[in-house]
Amino acid sequence: MAPPESTHTATDADDVLRRVFGYDSFRGAQQEIVEHVIAGGDALVLMATGGGKSLCYQIPALVRPGVGVVVSPLIALMQDQVDALTAVGVRAGFLNSTQDPDQRRFVESMFLAGELDLLYLAPERLRSEQTLRLLDRGKISLFAIDEAHCVSSWGHDFRPDYLALSMLHERWPDVPRIALTATATQATHQEIAERLNLGGAKHFVAGFDRPNIQYRIVPKAEPNKQLLELLRTEHAGDAGIVYCLSRASTEKTAQFLSNNGIPALAYHAGLDADTRARTQSRFLREDGLVIVATIAFGMGIDKPDVRFVAHLDLPKSVEGYYQETGRAGRDGLPSTAWLAYGLQDVVQQRKMIASSDGDDAYRRQLTAHLDAMLALCETVECRRVQLLNYFGEAGEPCGNCDTCLNPPQSWDGTVPAQKLLSTVYRLKSERRQRFGAVQSIDILLGKQTQKVSQFSHDQLSVFGIGTELTEGEWRGVVRQMLAQGLLMVEGDYSTLALTQESGAVLRGDRKVLLRREPEKPARAKAPRTASGSGGGGAAVQELSEEAKPVFEKLRAWRGATAKEQGVPAYVVFHDATLRQIATQAPSSLGQLGTINGVGENKLAKYGQPILDVLGEALDRPGRPEAAEPPAELDFEEPPEEYPEEYPDDFFAE
């Protein structure tokens, strides 16, 4: 259904983009989305993290009469979101369970008086009749449903309270709705539309590619040491996130990094709320801090300068992997997504699925998610193409992921596969005994271990028939056969067993192609970068030698300013903005106002101090001449996108 005619024009949106957020032009589908919502149309938006999703509802909320109501699961981070908007001159507030009654009453009175531009609510709060009556009494410009993938019951981040949001259209049929997510397969996309009653909405699929992120997956050997080498050689002094599967491993890894001179903190749901809050606050406000966490961390933190995301354990799904890696490089600058992946990861994930609660359909869904993740790990083609294909988007080899930089080869592993399956079959035939990958490999290599001798496995016909491969290569064969469904694990002891597909290999009816790991791992080169509004713009180029010290002085000024104001550094300015300032070295407020990310509020608030820093850094004579600031200073620059996945206790009202 076509949206109703609007009295607003595209000029309104362009003016807000420039005056409030400090950008000269929209990027990609942003302008079409903004104009559609301003005109009163419903929209379902799929857009990559860092693509500028927030602007797609923030600008319409500022142009349309009334208050934009944003439904967001970010209970513990709404204050940071509001602070970032306030810094650019947007009148924002939130209502959630962290406030006392007086604070809630104050925000409610501002909403009723029309003194807010944006109001953030948790989905749980919309179950309250008191909240619904409050919204009935005010003027609502739009509803924005952020993290819309949370409505999908098959998704990786399902939130039951999202299911009730279909009532927004029923109760306020004339208020436009915009649902947004950065992570959705075609099936999830359709489920969002159905469950949120967005059948008549216009769909915008803006693409999933994050060209500034370099995807790299390495064979797991000694993962902590591999991680340490990555941080020392490529990300010294950078902020980043390391994901581990268990709480214990997060603490051990954080301690290991700290002992080796890398400032690191652990984060998991087993820590008390105060410790988690302090850790989160430090990560937002300090440069160069590494958080080692379970997937409970990531949760909407708008920290644009996360330079790497590392996984020491295999993610359960491609959606989860994409979501987690997307927390790197939100500013559009070069960043790394690094994963150490090995045999035990496959064994562990298969066991977790086999022992999981739920019916067969649920376990089949988990298996499908894992199979897609394994396919991404084992591919000999471009990682980015494989990742985009999963979300239904075509892509060309990027020339920047590890498989493009150092292409692996595939080889005919049919004979080794037959040898391994024969060994597993013979071991399985020995009743009441359980043997995993290690015993099978020892037998194939002809190792006379204590366990081999104890069970007389040196008498088996397969003993010593696999010496053409090394132990590490055999582990790769086992891992890839598990990934391809040619082997399975059973029971608590990770016993290897045959599958229905094993027989075809043993009979010679099926060829087994395996991936041969490159001899030397791919080393990073500068990844491609994004450009445009909401993601850093032209400031993403590498800094010249002359600009580097200027940039560092600007960062030092920003750090001191942020500390004085008690806000994260990115609320003052993003790195991308400081890089552009350092490169262009403006000498007046007028020139500074042309920099991406410098809107009216920030120009008035920070313009002269920045010129002073530049004057000192560049040894300019005297105080730079300052142009008169603009007369109206009601608005200003944008917060970056808000990440996509959050810890469980961030959602509970």
Residue pairs with C-beta under 8 A, 6 or more apart in sequence:
1 200
2 41
3 36
3 39
3 40
3 41
3 42
3 176
4 39
4 40
5 39
6 38
6 39
6 40
8 38
8 39
8 63
8 64
10 31
10 35
12 38
12 63
13 26
13 31
13 34
13 35
13 38
13 59
13 60
13 63
16 59
16 62
16 63
16 635
17 23
17 24
17 25
17 26
17 55
17 59
17 533
18 24
18 599
19 599
19 600
19 632
19 635
19 636
20 59
20 62
20 88
20 89
20 90
20 599
20 600
20 601
20 635
20 636
20 637
20 638
21 55
21 59
21 88
21 533
21 534
21 597
21 599
21 635
21 636
21 637
21 638
22 88
22 577
22 593
22 595
22 596
22 597
22 598
22 599
22 602
22 603
22 636
22 637
22 638
23 532
23 533
23 534
23 537
23 596
23 597
23 638
24 533
24 594
24 596
25 532
25 533
26 34
26 52
26 55
26 532
26 533
27 51
27 52
27 531
27 532
27 533
27 534
27 535
28 47
28 51
28 52
28 206
28 207
28 532
29 45
29 47
29 204
29 206
30 52
30 55
30 56
30 533
30 534
32 204
33 43
33 45
33 56
33 178
33 204
34 55
34 56
34 59
34 60
36 43
36 202
37 43
37 56
37 57
37 60
37 142
37 176
37 178
38 59
38 60
38 63
38 64
40 174
40 176
41 176
41 201
41 202
42 169
42 176
42 177
42 178
42 198
42 200
42 201
42 202
43 56
43 176
43 177
43 178
43 179
43 201
43 202
43 203
43 204
44 148
44 178
44 179
44 189
44 192
44 193
44 196
44 198
44 201
44 202
44 203
44 204
45 53
45 56
45 178
45 179
45 180
45 181
45 204
45 206
46 180
46 181
46 182
46 184
46 189
46 203
46 204
46 205
46 206
46 208
47 53
47 56
47 180
47 182
47 204
47 206
47 207
48 182
48 206
48 207
48 208
48 209
48 210
48 326
49 182
49 210
49 326
49 327
49 330
49 641
49 643
49 644
50 210
50 212
50 326
50 329
50 330
50 331
50 332
50 530
50 534
50 535
50 640
50 641
51 182
51 206
51 207
51 530
51 534
51 535
51 641
52 532
52 533
52 534
52 535
52 638
52 641
53 146
53 180
53 182
53 534
53 641
54 534
54 638
54 639
54 640
54 641
54 642
55 533
55 534
55 638
56 178
56 180
57 68
57 70
57 142
57 144
57 178
57 180
58 68
58 85
58 90
58 118
58 638
60 68
60 141
60 142
60 176
60 178
61 67
61 68
61 117
61 118
61 141
61 142
61 144
62 68
62 90
62 117
62 635
64 141
64 142
65 139
65 141
66 114
66 138
66 139
66 140
66 141
66 142
67 111
67 114
67 116
67 117
67 118
67 119
67 138
67 139
67 140
67 141
68 117
68 118
68 119
68 140
68 141
68 142
68 143
68 144
69 118
69 119
69 121
69 135
69 140
69 142
69 143
69 144
70 118
70 119
70 120
70 121
70 143
70 144
70 146
71 121
71 122
71 123
71 126
71 143
71 144
71 145
71 146
71 165
72 78
72 81
72 120
72 121
72 122
72 146
72 147
72 300
72 642
73 122
73 123
73 146
73 147
73 150
73 159
73 300
73 646
73 650
73 651
74 81
74 120
74 122
74 146
74 299
74 300
74 642
74 646
74 650
75 96
75 97
75 98
75 122
75 650
75 651
75 652
75 653
76 98
76 277
76 280
76 299
76 649
76 650
77 299
77 300
77 301
77 302
77 642
77 646
77 650
78 94
78 96
78 98
78 120
79 94
79 98
80 284
80 301
80 302
80 568
80 571
81 92
81 94
81 120
81 300
81 302
81 639
81 642
82 92
82 93
82 94
82 120
83 567
83 568
83 571
84 302
84 570
84 571
84 639
85 92
85 117
85 118
85 639
86 92
87 567
87 571
87 572
87 601
87 602
87 636
87 637
88 599
88 601
88 602
88 635
88 636
88 637
88 638
88 639
89 599
89 600
89 601
89 633
89 634
89 635
89 636
90 117
90 118
90 635
90 636
91 110
91 115
91 116
91 117
91 118
92 116
92 117
92 118
92 119
92 120
93 107
93 110
93 111
93 116
93 118
93 119
93 120
94 107
94 119
94 120
94 121
95 104
95 107
95 108
95 119
95 120
95 121
95 125
95 131
96 120
96 121
96 122
96 125
96 653
97 122
97 652
97 653
99 107
107 116
107 119
108 134
110 116
111 119
111 134
111 138
112 134
112 137
112 138
114 138
114 139
121 131
122 161
122 651
122 653
123 150
123 159
123 161
123 162
123 164
123 165
124 161
124 651
124 652
124 653
125 131
125 653
126 132
126 161
126 164
126 165
126 167
126 168
127 161
127 164
132 171
135 172
136 171
140 172
140 175
141 175
142 175
142 176
142 177
142 178
143 168
143 172
143 175
143 176
143 177
143 178
144 177
144 178
144 179
144 180
145 162
145 165
145 168
145 177
145 178
145 179
145 180
145 196
146 180
146 642
147 157
147 180
147 181
147 300
147 644
147 645
147 646
148 162
148 179
148 180
148 181
148 184
148 192
148 196
149 155
149 157
149 181
149 183
149 184
149 188
149 192
149 319
149 644
150 157
150 158
150 159
150 162
151 158
151 159
151 162
151 163
151 165
151 191
151 192
151 195
151 196
152 158
152 184
152 188
152 191
152 192
152 195
153 191
154 187
154 188
154 191
154 365
155 183
155 184
155 188
155 191
155 319
156 183
156 316
156 317
156 319
156 320
156 323
156 369
156 645
157 323
157 644
157 645
157 646
159 651
161 651
162 195
162 196
163 195
165 196
166 195
166 196
166 197
168 175
168 177
169 177
169 197
170 197
177 196
177 198
177 201
179 192
179 196
179 198
179 201
181 192
181 644
182 208
182 323
182 326
182 641
182 644
183 319
183 322
183 323
183 326
183 644
184 192
184 319
184 391
185 319
185 390
185 391
185 392
186 391
186 392
188 319
189 203
189 205
192 198
193 199
193 201
193 203
205 393
207 393
208 322
208 387
208 388
208 391
208 393
209 384
209 388
209 393
209 395
210 325
210 326
210 329
210 530
211 398
211 400
211 527
211 528
211 529
211 530
212 329
212 332
212 333
212 334
212 335
212 527
212 528
212 529
212 530
212 540
213 325
213 326
213 328
213 329
213 335
213 336
213 337
213 527
214 334
214 335
214 336
214 337
214 400
214 401
214 402
214 524
214 525
214 527
215 325
215 337
215 383
215 384
215 387
215 401
215 402
216 336
216 337
216 338
216 339
216 383
216 401
216 402
216 521
216 522
216 524
217 338
217 339
217 340
217 341
217 376
217 377
217 383
217 402
218 226
218 338
218 339
218 340
218 341
218 402
218 521
219 340
219 341
219 342
219 472
219 476
219 517
220 226
220 340
220 341
220 342
220 344
220 345
221 340
221 342
223 312
223 340
224 253
224 256
224 257
224 312
226 340
227 242
227 253
227 257
227 310
227 312
227 338
227 340
228 256
228 257
228 260
228 262
230 308
230 310
230 336
230 338
231 238
231 240
231 257
231 262
231 290
231 308
234 308
234 336
234 523
234 524
235 307
235 308
235 336
237 287
237 288
238 288
238 307
238 308
239 283
239 286
239 287
239 288
239 289
239 290
239 303
239 305
239 306
239 307
240 290
240 291
240 306
240 307
240 308
240 309
240 310
240 328
241 290
241 291
241 292
241 293
241 297
241 298
241 306
241 308
241 309
241 310
241 324
241 327
241 328
242 250
242 253
242 257
242 264
242 290
242 291
242 292
242 293
242 309
242 310
242 311
242 312
243 293
243 294
243 295
243 297
243 309
243 310
243 311
243 312
243 313
243 315
243 324
244 250
244 253
244 292
244 293
244 294
244 312
244 313
245 294
245 312
245 313
245 348
246 294
247 268
247 269
247 270
247 294
249 312
249 313
250 266
250 267
250 268
250 292
250 293
250 294
251 266
251 268
251 292
253 264
253 266
253 292
253 312
254 264
254 265
254 266
254 290
254 292
255 264
255 266
257 263
257 264
257 290
257 292
258 264
262 290
263 286
263 288
263 289
263 290
264 289
264 290
264 291
264 292
265 279
265 282
265 283
265 289
265 290
265 291
265 292
266 279
266 291
266 292
266 293
267 276
267 279
267 280
267 291
267 292
267 293
267 294
267 296
267 297
268 293
268 294
268 296
268 297
269 294
269 296
269 647
269 648
269 649
271 279
273 649
276 647
276 649
279 291
280 297
280 301
282 289
283 289
283 291
283 301
283 303
284 301
284 303
284 568
285 562
285 563
285 567
285 568
285 569
287 305
287 555
287 559
287 569
291 297
295 315
295 320
295 324
295 645
296 646
296 647
296 648
297 647
298 323
298 324
298 327
298 643
298 644
298 645
298 646
299 643
299 645
299 646
299 647
299 650
300 642
300 643
300 644
300 645
300 646
300 650
301 327
301 643
302 330
302 568
302 570
302 639
302 640
302 641
302 642
302 643
303 327
303 330
303 568
303 570
304 330
304 331
304 536
304 570
304 574
304 575
304 576
304 640
305 331
305 333
305 570
305 574
305 575
306 327
306 328
306 329
306 330
306 335
307 328
307 329
307 333
307 334
307 335
307 336
308 328
308 335
308 336
308 337
308 338
309 324
309 325
309 327
309 328
309 335
309 336
309 337
309 338
310 336
310 338
310 339
310 340
311 321
311 324
311 338
311 339
311 340
311 341
312 340
313 345
313 348
314 339
314 341
314 345
314 346
314 348
314 349
314 373
314 377
315 321
315 324
315 339
315 373
316 349
316 366
316 369
316 370
316 373
317 369
317 370
317 372
317 373
318 369
318 372
318 373
318 376
318 387
318 390
319 369
320 645
321 339
321 373
321 376
322 387
322 391
323 644
323 645
324 645
325 337
326 643
326 644
327 643
328 335
328 336
328 337
329 335
329 527
330 535
330 640
330 641
330 643
331 535
331 536
331 540
331 574
331 575
331 576
331 640
332 529
332 530
332 531
332 535
332 536
332 537
332 540
332 576
333 529
333 536
333 540
333 575
333 576
333 579
334 526
334 527
334 529
335 527
336 524
336 527
339 377
341 377
342 475
342 479
343 437
343 475
343 476
343 478
343 479
343 482
346 374
346 479
346 482
346 483
347 436
347 437
347 482
347 489
347 494
349 370
350 370
350 482
350 488
350 489
351 489
351 492
351 494
353 363
353 366
353 367
353 370
354 363
354 489
354 490
356 362
356 363
356 366
371 483
371 485
372 390
374 483
375 386
375 483
376 383
376 386
376 387
376 390
377 483
378 480
378 483
378 484
378 515
379 386
379 403
379 515
380 403
380 407
380 408
380 409
380 410
380 515
381 397
381 403
382 395
382 396
382 397
382 398
382 401
382 403
382 404
383 398
383 401
383 402
383 403
383 404
384 395
384 397
384 398
384 400
384 401
385 395
385 396
385 397
385 398
388 394
388 395
389 395
397 404
398 404
398 528
399 405
400 525
400 527
400 528
401 522
402 521
402 522
403 522
405 522
405 523
405 525
406 518
406 520
406 521
406 522
407 518
408 515
408 516
408 517
408 518
409 515
409 516
410 513
410 514
410 515
410 516
411 513
411 514
411 516
412 511
412 512
412 513
412 514
413 477
413 480
413 512
413 513
413 514
414 505
414 508
414 510
414 511
414 512
416 466
416 468
416 469
416 474
416 477
416 514
417 477
417 481
417 486
417 505
417 512
417 514
418 505
418 506
418 508
419 444
419 462
419 465
419 466
420 440
420 444
420 466
420 474
420 477
420 478
420 481
420 487
421 486
421 487
421 498
421 502
421 505
421 506
422 462
422 506
423 440
423 443
423 444
423 460
423 462
424 440
424 487
424 496
424 497
424 498
425 498
425 506
426 460
426 461
426 462
427 433
427 435
427 439
427 440
427 443
427 457
427 496
428 495
428 496
428 497
428 498
430 455
433 455
434 491
434 493
434 495
435 495
435 496
436 489
436 493
436 494
436 495
436 496
437 475
437 478
437 494
437 496
439 451
439 452
439 457
440 478
440 496
441 466
441 471
441 474
441 475
441 478
442 449
442 451
442 452
442 457
443 452
443 457
443 458
443 460
443 462
443 463
443 464
444 462
444 464
444 465
444 466
444 467
444 469
444 474
445 464
445 466
445 467
445 471
445 474
446 458
446 463
446 464
446 466
446 467
448 458
451 457
452 458
452 463
457 463
466 474
469 477
476 514
476 515
476 517
477 514
478 487
478 496
480 514
480 515
481 487
481 512
482 488
482 489
484 501
484 512
485 499
485 501
486 499
486 501
486 502
486 505
486 512
487 496
487 497
487 498
487 499
487 502
488 496
488 497
488 498
488 499
489 495
489 496
489 497
490 496
490 497
501 510
504 510
505 512
526 542
529 536
529 540
529 541
530 536
530 540
531 537
531 538
531 540
533 596
533 638
534 638
534 640
534 641
535 576
535 640
536 574
536 575
536 576
536 577
536 596
537 576
537 580
537 596
537 597
538 580
538 596
539 576
539 577
539 578
539 579
539 580
539 583
539 595
539 596
539 597
540 576
540 579
541 579
541 583
543 551
543 579
543 582
543 583
544 583
547 579
547 582
547 583
547 585
548 582
549 617
550 581
550 582
550 585
550 614
550 617
550 618
551 578
551 579
551 582
553 613
553 616
553 617
554 573
554 578
554 581
554 582
554 610
554 613
554 614
554 617
555 569
555 575
555 578
557 609
557 610
557 613
558 569
558 572
558 573
558 578
559 569
561 572
561 606
561 609
562 568
562 569
562 571
562 572
565 571
565 572
570 639
570 640
571 639
572 602
572 606
573 597
573 598
573 602
573 606
573 637
574 597
574 640
576 596
576 597
577 595
577 596
577 597
577 598
577 637
580 595
580 596
580 597
581 592
581 595
581 610
581 614
584 591
584 595
585 614
585 618
586 592
586 594
586 595
586 611
586 614
587 611
587 614
587 620
587 624
587 625
588 611
588 624
588 625
588 626
588 627
589 603
589 607
589 608
589 611
589 626
589 627
589 628
589 629
590 627
592 598
592 603
592 607
592 610
592 611
593 600
593 603
593 607
597 637
597 638
598 607
598 637
599 635
599 636
599 637
599 638
600 629
600 630
600 632
600 633
600 634
600 635
600 636
601 633
601 634
601 635
601 636
601 637
602 636
602 637
603 629
603 630
603 636
604 629
604 630
604 633
607 626
607 629
608 626
611 623
611 624
611 626
612 623
612 624
614 620
614 624
615 622
615 623
615 624
